[in-house]
Every structure is written in structure tokens, then in C-alpha cells.
């Protein structure tokens, strides 16, 4: 959905409130870690717990990522600023009724994750939290497919504003990432500019990140360089198959550029330490579920999600 960038008449913004997930952190993750049985799938039926240290060591981590190992875990530390170029400006939602064009607000973070080297496989799944769900080799973090509210798919709802010089300034950049208003840059889908650091044009996908449960993250090509079908992925966006780092096969997550919920990880098939979950930064003022503003009036009884609808008067 593209927002009108130079309206000729007054705009009223409808923000259909989320469930108050802004700033959600460990407490909300803990409340949502009830597991659900995984759907039967031949792609994961033979998945077993496997040591990942060899593959993680083979990954091409950026110079901005410090990687250290203990007997059971790998520690990934980064300032959160990706090692690739970014647009000079982004369209940033500032409140429930405004979006502004701003210089890239990305700023240094203190990302520090301790992730198991031997993921504990579970036939049940745990919902991904609203916040960081993995570290990418670029030094930036990965989020699930959704924007604040947990309903709207980020790639499907991308929009732009037109700057004073006529340049289109986008909410999400061409690498499937963007900064939150507080400055945390993150991805919602396959970051092509990261995959291109380690993959050839027609070859297989290599490790581009590590999920909090310890399973590796890849792009959408299999070991033969063929595109992985969305239908082959389980409900978490995972699959068990050979990869360059694990030629005998391993369960791993696949990121895609689909403008659907299959763009990123939606749940975990491994156990996650809730202390590693980093809260999602606030994305602006959000109304309670089912409420919108029309002028100064607060109206209840409408839908949900974080959708901005601009209407002319």
C-alpha cells in the first residue's frame, strides 16, 4: 500500500491498533512460548539435533561481528550497524498520524547473543517473539515478517514518500531492512545485499545468519542452486536438506523475498533461552485493539493490525 505523498486536501489517519506489542520483550515472549504441534512434513520428519560449530565457523561473519566460542555456545556481539550501504533517508512513522522523511536514524546498538552450538530439536514449535530472532553475518538483526501489531507483512505494506527533490524515500530499503525510530536496523525478509556477499549468481545459498535457537539461516537456493519452493518449507520457514556447510543435511531456516508471511522466520523448532530475546523498539503511538481516530474523535469496534489508511475530506 503506497501512501499519497503530496495530498491536496486534508488527511485523516486511521491507525488500527495492535495488541500493545510495542516495546514487547522477554515478558511477552514468555507469555507466548506455548508450543503447538508441528504439521506433518517430509522435509522435517527426519530432522535431529546436530552440532553446528563447523558450519558457524565456516560462515563469513562481517568484521563488525565478534564471534567467540565456549564448549556449548557461540557468542555473537555486534553494534547492530550492517556492513552494507543503506539509503541516506527513510520514511519513518513518527506517531499514530504522521510519517516523515528523515536522515537514516540507524545508530549503534549493544547486540550480544549467546546461542547454543547444539540446537535442541523439538517436534513442537515456539512462536517467534516480536523483536530480534537472529543475528545476520552483516552484524544487523533479523525480525519476523511482520510490522508492529503482528498482522501486516512488512514487505507487502512497504510504502514511500516523495522528497522535495522528487526522490522516492522508502519505508523498507532494497535489502529488506529498515531502522526503527530509535535506530535499530533490522531485516524482515531475505536481505539480498547480504546474501550476495557469500553467494554466486547461480550457486547454492550459504549461511547468512543464526537464529536464536541455534539453527542456521540461509537464502532461498538449495545445494544445487535451485530455488526452494515455498511449499517445501514448514510453518516456521524451515527445511532439512544438504547445504554447502552441512552436506549431510541439517534443519535450517530459509528467508525469501515473498510479500507474504513466508518472507522470514515465524516460529522456532529449537528451544530458545528467553533471556536472549531483545525487545522490539517502539514504532510510534499505537491505539488499543479496535480503535481509530477520526479527527479528535476516538472510535471503537474496528479491525486490528498496524495499517495506515489515508482518506481525503
BELNOR-V833450 format. One record per residue. N is the residue number from 0. PSI is psi as a letter, one per 40 degrees, with the letter a starting at -180 (none if undefined). OMEGA is omega as a letter, one per 30 degrees, with the letter a starting at -180 (999 if undefined). BURIAL is + if it has 24 or more other ideal C-beta (glycine too) atoms within 12 Angstrom, else -. Layout:
BEGIN
N:PSI:OMEGA:BURIAL  N:PSI:OMEGA:BURIAL
END
This chain:
BEGIN
0:h:l:-  1:h:l:-  2:h:l:+  3:h:a:-  4:d:l:+  5:g:a:-  6:i:l:-  7:e:l:-  8:i:a:-  9:h:l:-  10:i:l:-  11:h:a:-  12:h:l:+  13:h:l:+  14:h:a:+  15:h:a:+  16:i:l:+  17:a:a:+  18:f:a:+  19:f:a:+  20:e:a:+  21:h:a:+  22:e:a:+  23:i:a:+  24:a:a:+  25:d:a:-  26:d:a:-  27:d:l:+  28:d:a:+  29:d:a:-  30:d:a:-  31:e:a:+  32:e:l:+  33:h:a:-  34:i:l:-  35:i:a:-  36:h:l:-  37:i:l:+  38:i:l:-  39:h:a:-  40:h:a:+  41:e:a:-  42:d:a:+  43:e:a:+  44:d:a:-  45:e:a:-  46:h:l:+  47:i:l:-  48:h:a:-  49:i:l:+  50:h:a:+  51:e:a:+  52:d:a:+  53:d:l:-  54:d:l:+  55:d:l:+  56:d:l:-  57:e:a:-  58:i:a:+  59:g:l:+  60:i:l:+  61:i:l:+  62:e:l:-  63:e:l:+  64:h:l:+  65:h:a:-  66:h:l:+  67:i:a:-  68:i:l:-  69:a:a:-  70:d:a:-  71:e:a:-  72:i:l:+  73:h:a:+  74:h:a:+  75:h:a:+  76:h:a:-  77:i:l:+  78:e:l:+  79:e:a:+  80:h:a:+  81:i:a:+  82:f:l:+  83:i:a:+  84:i:l:-  85:i:l:+  86:i:l:+  87:d:a:-  88:i:l:+  89:i:l:+  90:h:a:+  91:h:l:+  92:h:a:+  93:d:a:+  94:a:a:-  95:e:a:+  96:f:l:+  97:i:l:-  98:h:a:+  99:i:l:-  100:h:a:+  101:i:l:+  102:i:a:-  103:h:a:+  104:e:a:+  105:h:l:+  106:i:a:-  107:i:l:-  108:a:l:+  109:g:a:-  110:h:a:+  111:h:a:+  112:h:l:+  113:h:a:+  114:h:a:+  115:h:l:+  116:e:l:+  117:g:a:+  118:i:l:+  119:h:a:+  120:i:l:+  121:h:l:+  122:e:l:+  123:i:a:-  124:i:l:+  125:h:a:+  126:h:l:+  127:i:l:+  128:i:l:+  129:g:a:+  130:a:a:+  131:h:l:+  132:e:l:+  133:i:l:+  134:h:l:+  135:i:a:+  136:e:l:+  137:e:a:+  138:e:l:+  139:i:a:+  140:i:l:+  141:h:l:+  142:i:l:+  143:a:a:+  144:e:a:+  145:i:l:+  146:i:l:+  147:h:a:+  148:d:l:+  149:e:a:+  150:d:a:+  151:h:l:+  152:h:a:+  153:d:a:+  154:d:a:+  155:d:a:+  156:e:l:+  157:i:a:+  158:i:l:+  159:i:l:+  160:i:l:+  161:h:a:-  162:i:a:-  163:d:l:-  164:e:l:-  165:e:a:-  166:h:l:-  167:h:l:-  168:h:a:+  169:i:l:+  170:d:l:+  171:h:a:+  172:a:a:+  173:e:l:+  174:e:l:+  175:f:a:+  176:i:l:+  177:i:l:+  178:i:l:+  179:i:l:+  180:d:l:+  181:e:l:-  182:e:l:+  183:h:l:+  184:h:a:+  185:i:l:+  186:i:l:+  187:e:a:+  188:a:l:+  189:h:l:+  190:g:a:+  191:d:a:+  192:e:l:+  193:d:l:+  194:d:a:+  195:e:l:-  196:d:a:+  197:e:a:+  198:i:l:+  199:i:a:-  200:d:a:-  201:e:a:-  202:a:a:-  203:i:l:+  204:i:l:+  205:i:l:+  206:h:l:+  207:e:l:+  208:i:a:+  209:h:l:+  210:i:a:+  211:d:l:+  212:e:l:+  213:e:l:+  214:i:a:+  215:i:a:+  216:h:a:+  217:i:l:+  218:a:a:+  219:e:l:+  220:h:a:+  221:a:a:+  222:e:l:-  223:e:a:-  224:e:l:-  225:i:l:-  226:h:l:-  227:h:l:+  228:i:l:-  229:d:a:-  230:d:a:-  231:e:a:-  232:i:l:+  233:a:a:+  234:e:l:+  235:e:a:+  236:f:a:+  237:i:l:+  238:i:l:+  239:h:a:+  240:i:l:+  241:i:l:-  242:i:l:+  243:d:a:+  244:d:a:+  245:g:a:+  246:e:l:-  247:e:l:-  248:i:l:-  249:i:l:+  250:h:l:+  251:i:l:+  252:i:a:+  253:h:l:+  254:i:a:+  255:i:l:+  256:e:l:+  257:h:l:+  258:f:l:-  259:a:l:-  260:e:l:+  261:f:l:+  262:d:a:+  263:a:a:+  264:h:a:+  265:e:l:+  266:i:a:+  267:i:l:+  268:e:l:+  269:i:l:+  270:i:a:+  271:h:l:+  272:h:a:+  273:d:l:-  274:e:l:-  275:e:a:+  276:h:l:+  277:h:a:+  278:i:l:+  279:h:l:+  280:i:l:+  281:h:a:+  282:e:a:+  283:i:a:+  284:h:a:+  285:h:l:+  286:i:l:+  287:i:l:+  288:h:l:-  289:e:a:-  290:i:l:+  291:i:l:+  292:h:l:+  293:h:a:-  294:b:l:-  295:e:a:-  296:i:l:-  297:h:a:-  298:h:a:-  299:i:l:-  300:f:l:-  301:a:a:-  302:a:a:-  303:i:a:+  304:a:l:+  305:g:a:+  306:h:l:+  307:h:l:+  308:h:a:+  309:h:a:+  310:i:l:-  311:i:l:-  312:none:999:-
END
